[in-house]
Amino acid sequence: MSDRRHSPYAAEAPDFSSVSRRHFIGSSAAFVGLFSATKVGRAEEGVSDQPVPLRPIGQGKGIFPGRVVWAHDPGVVAWKGPDDGRWWEGNRIKQDRVNQMMDQAVCHLTGANTVKEAWDKLFRHFNTSRKGLAQGYQAGQKIAIKPNWVGMIFRENVVDPETYRFIRRENYMNTSPQMILALLRQLVDEVGVRPADITICDTLAYLVHEYYDILHGHYKDVQYVDYAGKFGRIKVEASEVPLYWSSRPQGVTQDVIPKCFAEADYLINFANFKAHSGAGVTLCAKNHYGSLIRWPVQENYYDMHPHCFSNTPRIYRPLVDLMGHAHLGGKTVLYLIDGLFSGVHPRDPVPQKMHIPPMEDQWSCSLFASQDPVAIDSVAFDFLYAEGTPFPRKGGVDDYLHEAALADRPPSGTFYDPNHPEPTERLASLGVHEHWNNPREKKYSRNLGAGEGIELIAITL
């Protein structure tokens, strides 16, 4: 195997043998006869057949099973592009509007009238369904937040490890500090969580000053955990809690969960809204690549990429193990996708404007929220597929969602059990998967009156 250590974003460098490098924004429809007026990409060699709409599989999770909230506010971003400085500086992201998006998202997700009531519902539902305890958040319980900060990954020469400042890709589509501030505001001011009981951690990132100063300036007592632990950050530590790959690889170093995740009572998965040149998409499931104490293809460890990037359907998918592990998906009280910006990882160093309605050549300006890890990734996949870049359209991209939805009887036949050294207890269905009716209406089965499937609640601010 060739040495990729010195190539840009080597940790995520894909095999392009089955998908074109070109990026299309063309005029062909994503679904025949239903999307001809919108700019979308044309299928190229090696891409998948069109997703079949409205065929739900798996079991919906949440207070309202399978519910996903999509908040869209075209006025939340005032950034004009790379010639207008960095998007996270100044008031280019309107914090008050981000706060409104987050407030609306949790209230519509839970059917609550206030943010405080919404979080009480979230915690009570989690504790009842996972622990059999009908109680809300208890003082002293710990919450871990997992952002996707791959744009600050330690291996890729994007951050100076000596100064903790960006070298390049400073406008990359990371989980934004503004979105994290909106979440912290709810947890601290509405729920009453002590900041010191909250940890924000991406194990592969150098948390740059440019982000840290924004976050720490508002919440100095939050625990900020990163790869190296310099300049007041906390260096990530390994726990003794193992994660077992259900493919049962032999002769590899044992993976373990970060100590801050193992010690947390709850986890919030805060992913990004991106296509991916290898995996097709990178959403909540793949966010957990940064939840291990090593980089994805580190020598002597199990290499997650071949089965994550494969175009072949009905095969073992390591993302299901990450989604189903007791200390990762098993602790997740809320799934969020920061969709202020979108783009393709690792190809795009800056965000790309979207073309499907209602974005129509603007920034995506979105936030997605759900209690169902399969449903939220399914919805975000549909957006990215309809956008037309070739990568979400290559074969096998949504195969991990089929495996996760049917984890108790997956198409691959895999015995998914990441919690035991030998196959012992199968994972149950991790959520519900289906595709919308078409990109303009964006309706799922529950929107159309069915008693199963996904329900997409769209909010325009």
C-alpha positions as CSV (number, residue, x, y, z in Angstrom):
1,M,0.0,0.0,0.0
2,S,1.3,3.4,-0.9
3,D,2.4,5.9,1.8
4,R,-0.2,8.7,2.0
5,R,1.1,10.4,5.1
6,H,2.2,13.5,3.3
7,S,-0.8,14.0,1.1
8,P,-3.6,16.5,2.0
9,Y,-6.2,14.9,4.2
10,A,-4.5,11.5,3.9
11,A,-6.6,10.1,6.7
12,E,-9.7,10.5,4.5
13,A,-8.1,10.1,1.0
14,P,-10.5,8.0,-1.0
15,D,-10.1,5.5,-3.8
16,F,-11.5,7.2,-6.9
17,S,-11.5,4.0,-9.0
18,S,-15.3,3.8,-9.0
19,V,-16.4,7.5,-9.1
20,S,-15.5,10.4,-11.3
21,R,-13.6,13.3,-9.8
22,R,-15.7,15.8,-11.6
23,H,-18.4,17.8,-9.8
24,F,-21.6,18.3,-11.7
25,I,-24.3,20.9,-11.2
26,G,-26.4,20.0,-14.1
27,S,-30.0,19.9,-15.1
28,S,-31.1,16.3,-14.9
29,A,-33.7,15.3,-12.3
30,A,-32.9,13.4,-9.1
31,F,-36.2,11.7,-9.3
32,V,-37.7,11.3,-12.8
33,G,-40.4,13.9,-13.6
34,L,-40.3,15.4,-10.1
35,F,-37.3,17.7,-10.0
36,S,-36.7,19.0,-13.5
37,A,-36.8,22.7,-12.5
38,T,-33.9,22.4,-10.0
39,K,-30.2,22.2,-10.6
40,V,-29.0,18.8,-9.8
41,G,-26.1,16.6,-10.9
42,R,-26.2,13.9,-13.5
43,A,-25.5,10.3,-12.6
44,E,-22.0,9.3,-13.8
45,E,-20.3,5.9,-14.3
46,G,-20.2,4.0,-11.0
47,V,-23.1,5.8,-9.3
48,S,-26.0,4.1,-7.7
49,D,-29.5,3.6,-9.0
50,Q,-32.0,6.2,-7.8
51,P,-33.2,5.6,-4.2
52,V,-36.6,4.0,-4.0
53,P,-39.0,6.4,-2.2
54,L,-41.3,5.7,0.8
55,R,-40.3,2.2,1.7
56,P,-39.5,2.4,5.4
57,I,-37.4,-0.2,7.2
58,G,-36.5,-0.5,10.8
59,Q,-38.2,0.9,13.9
60,G,-38.4,4.7,14.5
61,K,-36.9,6.1,17.7
62,G,-37.9,9.0,19.8
63,I,-40.9,10.6,21.5
64,F,-42.4,10.9,18.1
65,P,-40.8,7.8,16.4
66,G,-38.7,8.7,13.3
67,R,-39.2,12.4,13.7
68,V,-36.5,14.7,12.2
69,V,-36.7,18.5,12.5
70,W,-35.1,20.6,9.8
71,A,-34.8,24.3,10.6
72,H,-33.9,26.6,7.7
73,D,-33.1,30.3,8.2
74,P,-31.7,32.0,5.0
75,G,-30.8,35.1,7.1
76,V,-28.5,33.3,9.6
77,V,-25.4,33.6,7.5
78,A,-24.1,37.0,6.4
79,W,-20.8,35.7,5.1
80,K,-20.3,36.5,1.4
81,G,-17.5,34.0,0.8
82,P,-13.7,33.6,1.1
83,D,-13.1,37.2,0.1
84,D,-15.2,38.3,3.1
85,G,-12.8,37.0,5.8
86,R,-13.5,33.9,7.9
87,W,-17.2,32.8,8.3
88,W,-16.8,32.3,12.1
89,E,-15.4,35.8,12.7
90,G,-17.4,38.9,13.8
91,N,-21.1,38.7,13.2
92,R,-21.0,36.8,9.9
93,I,-23.0,34.1,11.6
94,K,-25.9,35.7,13.4
95,Q,-25.8,34.2,16.9
96,D,-29.3,35.3,17.9
97,R,-30.7,33.5,14.8
98,V,-28.7,30.4,15.5
99,N,-30.2,30.4,19.0
100,Q,-33.6,30.6,17.5
101,M,-32.9,27.7,15.2
102,M,-31.8,25.6,18.1
103,D,-34.7,26.5,20.2
104,Q,-37.2,25.8,17.5
105,A,-35.5,22.5,16.7
106,V,-35.7,21.0,20.2
107,C,-39.3,22.3,20.8
108,H,-40.6,20.9,17.5
109,L,-38.8,17.6,18.0
110,T,-40.4,17.0,21.4
111,G,-43.7,18.8,21.1
112,A,-42.7,21.2,23.9
113,N,-43.7,24.8,24.4
114,T,-40.4,25.9,26.0
115,V,-36.7,24.9,25.7
116,K,-36.6,23.8,29.3
117,E,-39.7,21.5,28.8
118,A,-38.1,20.1,25.6
119,W,-35.0,19.0,27.3
120,D,-36.9,17.5,30.2
121,K,-38.8,15.5,27.7
122,L,-35.6,14.4,26.0
123,F,-33.9,13.3,29.2
124,R,-37.0,11.6,30.5
125,H,-37.6,9.7,27.3
126,F,-33.9,8.6,27.2
127,N,-33.9,7.5,30.8
128,T,-37.2,5.7,30.5
129,S,-36.3,3.9,27.3
130,R,-32.7,3.1,28.1
131,K,-32.7,2.7,31.9
132,G,-36.3,2.2,32.9
133,L,-36.1,5.3,35.0
134,A,-38.8,8.0,34.5
135,Q,-36.6,10.9,35.5
136,G,-35.1,13.9,33.9
137,Y,-31.6,15.3,34.2
138,Q,-30.1,15.0,37.6
139,A,-27.6,17.5,39.1
140,G,-24.0,16.3,38.7
141,Q,-24.7,14.1,35.7
142,K,-22.1,14.6,32.9
143,I,-22.8,15.4,29.3
144,A,-20.3,14.9,26.4
145,I,-20.7,16.7,23.1
146,K,-19.1,15.2,20.0
147,P,-18.6,17.9,17.3
148,N,-17.0,17.1,13.9
149,W,-13.8,19.0,13.8
150,V,-12.0,17.1,11.0
151,G,-11.0,20.4,9.6
152,M,-8.6,20.6,12.6
153,I,-7.4,17.0,12.4
154,F,-3.9,16.6,13.9
155,R,-2.3,14.7,11.0
156,E,-3.1,16.9,8.1
157,N,-1.0,20.1,8.5
158,V,-4.0,22.3,8.8
159,V,-3.2,23.5,12.3
160,D,0.2,24.5,13.7
161,P,0.7,22.3,16.8
162,E,3.0,24.8,18.4
163,T,0.7,27.8,18.1
164,Y,-2.7,26.1,17.8
165,R,-3.7,28.4,15.0
166,F,-5.0,27.6,11.5
167,I,-2.3,27.1,8.8
168,R,-4.9,26.6,6.1
169,R,-8.5,25.6,5.5
170,E,-9.7,28.1,8.1
171,N,-13.0,28.4,6.3
172,Y,-13.6,24.6,6.3
173,M,-17.1,23.3,7.2
174,N,-16.5,22.2,10.8
175,T,-19.2,22.1,13.5
176,S,-19.4,25.8,14.1
177,P,-18.7,27.5,17.5
178,Q,-21.9,29.4,17.0
179,M,-24.0,26.2,16.9
180,I,-22.2,24.9,19.9
181,L,-22.8,28.1,21.8
182,A,-26.5,27.8,21.1
183,L,-26.5,24.3,22.5
184,L,-24.5,25.2,25.6
185,R,-26.9,28.1,26.2
186,Q,-29.8,25.7,26.4
187,L,-28.0,23.2,28.6
188,V,-26.5,25.7,31.0
189,D,-29.2,28.4,31.1
190,E,-32.4,26.3,30.6
191,V,-31.5,22.8,31.9
192,G,-29.2,24.0,34.7
193,V,-26.2,21.9,33.8
194,R,-23.0,23.1,35.5
195,P,-20.5,24.0,32.7
196,A,-17.9,21.9,34.4
197,D,-20.1,18.8,33.9
198,I,-20.1,19.4,30.1
199,T,-17.2,18.1,27.9
200,I,-16.7,18.9,24.3
201,C,-14.4,16.4,22.6
202,D,-13.1,15.5,19.2
203,T,-10.2,13.1,19.8
204,L,-8.5,13.8,16.4
205,A,-8.6,17.6,16.5
206,Y,-6.3,20.4,17.7
207,L,-9.0,22.8,19.1
208,V,-7.6,26.0,17.5
209,H,-7.6,29.3,19.4
210,E,-9.9,30.7,16.7
211,Y,-12.7,28.5,17.9
212,Y,-11.6,28.1,21.5
213,D,-11.6,31.8,22.2
214,I,-15.2,32.1,21.1
215,L,-16.4,29.1,23.2
216,H,-14.2,29.7,26.2
217,G,-15.1,33.4,26.2
218,H,-18.7,32.4,27.0
219,Y,-18.3,29.1,28.9
220,K,-14.8,29.0,30.5
221,D,-15.6,26.1,32.9
222,V,-16.7,23.7,30.1
223,Q,-14.1,20.9,29.7
224,Y,-12.5,21.2,26.2
225,V,-10.8,18.0,25.3
226,D,-8.7,17.5,22.2
227,Y,-5.8,15.5,20.8
228,A,-2.8,17.3,22.4
229,G,-4.2,19.2,25.4
230,K,-2.2,22.4,25.0
231,F,-3.1,26.0,25.9
232,G,-5.7,25.1,28.6
233,R,-7.3,22.3,26.6
234,I,-7.4,18.8,28.2
235,K,-5.6,16.0,26.4
236,V,-7.9,13.1,25.5
237,E,-7.4,10.0,27.6
238,A,-8.3,6.4,26.9
239,S,-10.7,4.5,29.1
240,E,-10.7,0.8,29.7
241,V,-14.0,0.4,27.9
242,P,-13.5,-1.6,24.6
243,L,-15.2,-1.4,21.3
244,Y,-15.4,-4.7,19.4
245,W,-15.7,-4.7,15.6
246,S,-18.5,-7.1,14.6
247,S,-16.3,-8.4,11.7
248,R,-14.1,-9.8,14.5
249,P,-10.7,-8.8,12.9
250,Q,-7.7,-10.8,14.2
251,G,-4.3,-9.5,15.2
252,V,-5.3,-5.8,15.6
253,T,-4.9,-3.5,18.5
254,Q,-8.0,-3.3,20.7
255,D,-10.0,-0.1,20.3
256,V,-11.3,1.7,23.4
257,I,-13.6,4.6,24.1
258,P,-12.3,8.0,25.3
259,K,-12.5,8.3,29.0
260,C,-14.7,11.4,28.8
261,F,-17.3,9.5,26.8
262,A,-17.1,6.4,29.1
263,E,-17.7,8.6,32.1
264,A,-20.5,10.7,30.6
265,D,-24.1,10.0,31.4
266,Y,-25.3,11.4,28.1
267,L,-23.8,12.2,24.7
268,I,-24.9,14.7,22.1
269,N,-23.8,13.9,18.5
270,F,-23.2,17.2,16.7
271,A,-22.2,16.3,13.1
272,N,-21.8,18.2,9.8
273,F,-23.8,18.4,6.6
274,K,-21.3,17.1,4.1
275,A,-20.8,14.8,1.2
276,H,-17.7,12.7,1.3
277,S,-15.5,11.6,-1.6
278,G,-14.9,8.2,-0.1
279,A,-17.9,7.3,2.0
280,G,-20.4,9.3,0.0
281,V,-21.7,11.2,3.0
282,T,-20.3,12.1,6.4
283,L,-23.1,12.7,9.0
284,C,-23.9,11.5,12.5
285,A,-22.7,8.0,12.1
286,K,-19.3,8.8,10.6
287,N,-18.8,11.6,13.2
288,H,-17.8,8.8,15.6
289,Y,-14.6,8.3,13.6
290,G,-13.4,11.0,16.0
291,S,-14.6,9.0,19.0
292,L,-11.7,6.6,19.1
293,I,-8.2,7.0,20.5
294,R,-6.5,6.8,17.1
295,W,-7.0,8.0,13.5
296,P,-9.1,5.8,11.2
297,V,-6.3,4.0,9.3
298,Q,-3.7,4.0,12.0
299,E,-1.2,1.1,11.7
300,N,-2.0,-2.0,13.7
301,Y,-5.6,-1.0,14.3
302,Y,-8.6,-2.2,12.3
303,D,-8.9,-0.1,9.2
304,M,-12.5,1.2,9.0
305,H,-12.2,2.6,5.5
306,P,-12.6,-0.4,3.2
307,H,-16.0,-1.4,4.5
308,C,-17.1,2.2,5.0
309,F,-16.1,3.2,1.5
310,S,-17.1,0.1,-0.4
311,N,-19.7,0.4,-3.2
312,T,-20.9,-3.1,-2.6
313,P,-24.3,-3.4,-0.9
314,R,-25.3,-5.9,1.9
315,I,-21.9,-6.1,3.6
316,Y,-20.6,-5.5,7.1
317,R,-20.6,-1.8,7.9
318,P,-18.4,-0.6,10.8
319,L,-20.5,2.5,11.2
320,V,-23.2,0.3,12.7
321,D,-20.9,-0.7,15.5
322,L,-20.1,2.9,16.3
323,M,-23.8,3.8,16.2
324,G,-24.7,0.9,18.5
325,H,-21.9,0.9,21.0
326,A,-23.3,1.3,24.6
327,H,-21.0,4.4,25.3
328,L,-21.6,6.1,21.9
329,G,-25.0,5.7,20.3
330,G,-26.2,4.0,23.5
331,K,-25.7,7.2,25.5
332,T,-26.9,9.7,22.8
333,V,-29.8,11.8,24.0
334,L,-29.9,14.0,20.9
335,Y,-28.5,13.9,17.3
336,L,-27.8,17.3,15.6
337,I,-26.4,18.2,12.2
338,D,-24.9,21.6,11.7
339,G,-26.0,22.6,8.2
340,L,-25.0,26.2,8.2
341,F,-22.7,25.2,5.4
342,S,-22.2,22.2,3.2
343,G,-19.5,20.9,0.8
344,V,-17.5,17.8,0.0
345,H,-14.9,16.4,2.3
346,P,-11.9,16.4,1.8
347,R,-12.1,18.1,-1.6
348,D,-13.6,21.5,-0.7
349,P,-11.5,23.8,1.5
350,V,-14.4,26.2,1.7
351,P,-18.2,25.7,1.9
352,Q,-20.2,25.3,-1.3
353,K,-23.6,26.8,-2.0
354,M,-26.5,24.5,-2.5
355,H,-28.9,24.4,-5.4
356,I,-31.9,22.4,-4.4
357,P,-35.0,24.3,-3.1
358,P,-35.2,26.2,-0.9
359,M,-31.4,26.9,-0.9
360,E,-31.2,27.7,-4.6
361,D,-27.6,29.0,-5.0
362,Q,-27.3,30.1,-1.3
363,W,-25.6,28.6,1.8
364,S,-27.6,25.7,3.2
365,C,-28.3,27.7,6.5
366,S,-29.8,24.6,8.1
367,L,-30.0,22.7,11.4
368,F,-31.2,19.1,11.7
369,A,-32.3,17.5,14.9
370,S,-33.6,14.0,15.9
371,Q,-33.6,11.3,18.5
372,D,-33.3,8.7,15.7
373,P,-29.7,8.3,14.4
374,V,-30.9,6.4,11.3
375,A,-33.7,8.8,10.4
376,I,-31.5,12.0,10.7
377,D,-28.8,10.5,8.5
378,S,-31.4,9.3,6.0
379,V,-32.9,12.8,5.7
380,A,-29.5,14.5,5.3
381,F,-28.5,11.8,2.7
382,D,-31.6,12.7,0.6
383,F,-30.6,16.4,0.6
384,L,-27.0,15.6,-0.4
385,Y,-28.1,13.0,-3.0
386,A,-30.5,15.5,-4.6
387,E,-27.8,18.1,-4.7
388,G,-26.1,16.1,-7.4
389,T,-22.5,15.7,-6.6
390,P,-21.4,12.3,-7.7
391,F,-20.2,11.0,-4.3
392,P,-23.5,10.5,-2.5
393,R,-24.7,8.8,-5.7
394,K,-22.1,6.1,-5.9
395,G,-23.2,2.6,-5.0
396,G,-23.6,1.5,-1.4
397,V,-23.6,4.9,0.3
398,D,-26.8,4.4,2.2
399,D,-26.1,0.7,2.8
400,Y,-25.0,1.5,6.4
401,L,-28.5,2.9,7.0
402,H,-30.0,-0.4,5.8
403,E,-27.7,-2.3,8.1
404,A,-28.4,0.0,11.1
405,A,-32.2,0.0,10.6
406,L,-32.2,-3.8,10.4
407,A,-29.3,-4.4,12.9
408,D,-31.2,-7.3,14.5
409,R,-31.5,-9.0,11.0
410,P,-29.2,-7.0,8.6
411,P,-29.1,-7.8,4.9
412,S,-25.4,-8.6,5.3
413,G,-26.1,-11.3,7.9
414,T,-23.6,-9.7,10.3
415,F,-24.1,-10.4,14.0
416,Y,-23.7,-6.8,15.2
417,D,-22.5,-6.7,18.7
418,P,-19.8,-4.1,19.4
419,N,-20.1,-4.5,23.2
420,H,-18.8,-8.1,23.7
421,P,-15.6,-9.8,22.6
422,E,-17.6,-12.6,21.0
423,P,-21.1,-12.3,19.3
424,T,-23.4,-12.4,22.4
425,E,-26.2,-10.0,22.1
426,R,-27.4,-8.6,18.8
427,L,-28.1,-5.0,18.4
428,A,-31.8,-4.1,18.0
429,S,-32.9,-1.9,15.2
430,L,-31.1,1.4,15.6
431,G,-33.8,3.5,13.9
432,V,-35.9,3.9,10.7
433,H,-34.6,4.4,7.2
434,E,-36.4,5.5,4.0
435,H,-36.2,8.0,1.2
436,W,-38.5,11.0,0.7
437,N,-41.1,11.1,-2.1
438,N,-39.2,13.8,-4.0
439,P,-36.8,16.7,-3.4
440,R,-39.4,19.4,-3.8
441,E,-42.1,18.2,-1.4
442,K,-39.7,16.3,0.9
443,K,-42.4,14.1,2.3
444,Y,-41.8,10.8,4.1
445,S,-44.2,8.1,5.0
446,R,-45.4,9.6,8.3
447,N,-45.9,13.0,6.6
448,L,-48.3,11.2,4.2
449,G,-50.3,9.6,7.0
450,A,-48.6,6.2,7.4
451,G,-48.1,4.8,10.9
452,E,-44.4,4.0,10.3
453,G,-41.3,5.6,8.7
454,I,-39.8,9.0,9.0
455,E,-41.6,12.3,9.8
456,L,-39.8,15.4,8.6
457,I,-40.9,18.7,10.3
458,A,-39.7,21.6,8.3
459,I,-39.3,25.0,9.9
460,T,-38.5,28.2,8.0
461,L,-37.4,31.1,10.2
